Amino acid sequence: MKIQLELSDKNEIIQYATIGGLTGATDYEIKSIPENFDYKFKPSFYMLQNDEIVENPNYVAPEPPVIEPSKQDKINAQIMLDQAKQKADQDKFNAQILLKLAGGMK
């Protein structure tokens, strides 16, 4: 099977293509591809070794980036919290008025 591979300097597969092409990739004739290769693929998870694709024994999953809310996100959250409180206060007031109208409060 022909496959195009972009490899790191450690022969880790960074990206691949079985259809079309990749800029900077090299064509390889591979005898077999690991089961679920396309589903399990992540950059550097597989490597090329003796013209075979194998799982990289040194693979370490990257840490997910820590995303802090922006100043605008915090402002938006505060506005939404204020609106929710206003709605709760309005609902409570409306309930009291309805009870008065129904004769439930004096």
Secondary structure, 3 states (H helix, E strand, C coil): CEEEEEECCCCEEEEEECCCCCCCCEEEECCCCCCCHHHHCCCCCEEEECCEEEECCCCCCCCCCCCCCCHHHHHHHHHHHHHHHHHHHHHHHHHHHHHHHCCCCC
